[in-house]
């Protein structure tokens, strides 16, 4: 069994429903959700000319190997109607693996830990809610330490749904 940390997000349509549906699919196809953060309303990062995002961090217990988990998440995105037209553009659903245990993976399909996690408040803030002491396997710093050092200034606000 592995502990996998995911970040899920949406910035089109009924974002709350999309995140809840994605969580259900993840639970059915990937593994048991053991922790989940609050929802966070976040400014777009990278390509900023788009609606704000709703994000949530999940910790799941899974038997899937990292590549299998990534393929399954991509299938869930596709089933939910995700199209990839513009890199970092608007999307119904976005399912990212941030970290699995202390594994380091570098393949064309998947990089673990997520190579930009430490640069993005929209990933670190929900992660700190569910796993503040989780160690980043390359930097040997906790999520709390990474967040304290993060230079990103994008607005991330807890949202009550």
C-alpha positions as CSV (number, residue, x, y, z in Angstrom):
1,X,0.0,0.0,0.0
2,X,1.1,3.5,-0.8
3,X,0.0,6.9,0.5
4,X,-0.5,9.2,-2.5
5,X,-1.1,12.9,-2.2
6,X,-3.2,14.4,-5.0
7,X,-4.2,17.9,-5.9
8,X,-7.6,18.2,-7.7
9,X,-8.9,21.4,-9.2
10,X,-11.5,22.9,-11.5
11,X,-12.1,26.4,-12.9
12,X,-15.1,25.8,-15.2
13,X,-18.8,25.2,-14.6
14,X,-19.9,23.9,-11.2
15,X,-16.5,23.6,-9.7
16,X,-17.7,22.2,-6.3
17,X,-19.6,19.4,-8.0
18,X,-16.7,18.5,-10.3
19,X,-14.4,18.2,-7.3
20,X,-16.9,16.1,-5.4
21,X,-17.4,13.8,-8.4
22,X,-13.7,13.5,-9.0
23,X,-13.3,12.5,-5.3
24,X,-15.9,9.8,-5.8
25,X,-14.2,8.4,-9.0
26,X,-10.8,8.5,-7.2
27,X,-12.3,6.6,-4.3
28,X,-13.9,4.0,-6.6
29,X,-10.9,3.5,-9.0
30,X,-7.7,4.5,-7.2
31,X,-8.0,3.9,-3.5
32,X,-9.5,4.9,-0.1
33,X,-9.4,8.7,0.6
34,X,-7.9,8.9,4.1
35,X,-7.6,12.7,4.4
36,X,-9.0,15.6,2.4
37,X,-8.5,19.3,2.7
38,X,-11.0,22.0,2.7
39,X,-11.8,23.6,-0.7
40,X,-9.6,26.6,-1.6
41,X,-10.5,29.3,-4.1
42,X,-7.3,30.2,-5.9
43,X,-6.1,32.7,-8.5
44,X,-4.9,31.1,-11.7
45,X,-1.2,30.4,-11.8
46,X,0.9,30.6,-14.9
47,X,-1.8,31.5,-17.5
48,X,-3.7,34.1,-15.6
49,X,-6.4,35.1,-18.1
50,X,-9.0,32.6,-16.9
51,X,-11.4,32.0,-14.1
52,X,-10.3,31.3,-10.5
53,X,-9.8,27.7,-9.5
54,X,-11.3,25.6,-6.7
55,X,-8.6,23.2,-5.4
56,X,-8.5,20.4,-2.8
57,X,-5.7,18.1,-1.6
58,X,-6.4,14.4,-1.1
59,X,-4.4,11.7,0.6
60,X,-5.4,8.2,-0.7
61,X,-4.2,4.8,0.3
62,X,-3.6,2.9,-3.0
63,X,-2.3,-0.4,-4.2
64,X,-1.6,1.2,-7.6
65,X,1.9,1.8,-8.8
66,X,2.7,5.4,-9.7
67,X,2.3,5.0,-13.4
68,X,-1.0,3.0,-13.0
69,X,-2.3,5.8,-10.7
70,X,-1.4,8.4,-13.2
71,X,-3.1,6.5,-16.1
72,X,-6.2,6.0,-13.9
73,X,-6.4,9.7,-13.1
74,X,-6.0,10.7,-16.8
75,X,-8.9,8.3,-17.6
76,X,-11.0,9.9,-14.9
77,X,-10.2,13.4,-16.3
78,X,-11.2,12.2,-19.8
79,X,-14.5,10.6,-18.4
80,X,-15.3,13.9,-16.8
81,X,-14.9,15.8,-20.0
82,X,-11.4,17.2,-19.7
83,X,-9.9,18.4,-23.0
84,X,-6.4,19.6,-23.4
85,X,-6.4,22.6,-25.7
86,X,-4.3,25.2,-24.0
87,X,-1.4,24.3,-21.6
88,X,-2.4,25.6,-18.2
89,X,-5.7,26.8,-19.6
90,X,-9.2,26.5,-18.2
91,X,-10.4,23.0,-17.3
92,X,-13.3,21.2,-16.0
93,X,-11.1,19.0,-13.9
94,X,-7.3,18.6,-13.2
95,X,-6.0,15.7,-11.2
96,X,-2.3,15.8,-10.2
97,X,-0.1,13.5,-8.2
98,X,2.0,15.7,-5.8
99,X,3.8,12.9,-4.0
100,X,3.6,9.1,-3.3
101,X,5.3,8.0,-0.1
102,X,8.9,9.2,-0.4
103,X,9.3,8.0,-4.0
104,X,11.3,9.8,-6.6
105,X,10.1,9.2,-10.2
106,X,11.3,10.8,-13.4
107,X,9.6,9.5,-16.5
108,X,8.0,11.2,-19.5
109,X,4.6,10.3,-18.0
110,X,5.2,11.3,-14.4
111,X,7.6,13.2,-12.2
112,X,7.5,12.7,-8.4
113,X,7.4,14.6,-6.3
114,X,5.6,17.1,-8.6
115,X,8.3,19.3,-9.9
116,X,6.5,22.6,-9.2
117,X,4.7,21.7,-5.9
118,X,7.2,23.7,-3.8
119,X,6.6,26.8,-6.0
120,X,2.8,26.9,-5.7
121,X,0.8,28.2,-2.7
122,X,-2.4,26.7,-4.2
123,X,-0.8,23.2,-3.8
124,X,1.1,23.8,-0.5
125,X,-1.7,25.4,1.5
126,X,-4.2,22.5,1.1
127,X,-1.4,20.1,1.5
128,X,-0.4,21.7,4.8
129,X,-3.9,21.3,6.0
130,X,-3.7,17.5,5.6
131,X,0.0,16.7,5.9
132,X,2.0,19.5,7.4
133,X,4.9,17.3,8.5
134,X,5.1,15.3,5.2
135,X,8.7,15.4,4.0
136,X,9.6,16.4,0.5
137,X,11.9,13.5,-0.6
138,X,14.3,15.7,-2.5
139,X,14.5,18.9,-0.4
140,X,14.2,17.1,3.0
141,X,11.8,19.8,4.2
142,X,8.3,19.5,5.5
143,X,5.3,21.0,3.7
144,X,5.1,23.6,6.4
145,X,8.7,24.6,5.7
146,X,8.2,24.7,1.9
147,X,5.2,26.9,2.4
148,X,7.1,29.3,4.6
149,X,9.8,29.6,2.0
150,X,7.5,29.8,-1.0
151,X,7.8,33.1,-3.0
152,X,4.5,32.7,-4.8
153,X,2.1,35.5,-3.9
154,X,-1.1,34.2,-5.5
155,X,-4.3,34.6,-3.5
156,X,-5.5,31.3,-1.9
157,X,-8.6,31.5,0.3
158,X,-10.4,28.7,2.2
159,X,-13.9,28.4,0.8
160,X,-16.9,27.2,2.7
161,X,-19.1,24.9,0.6
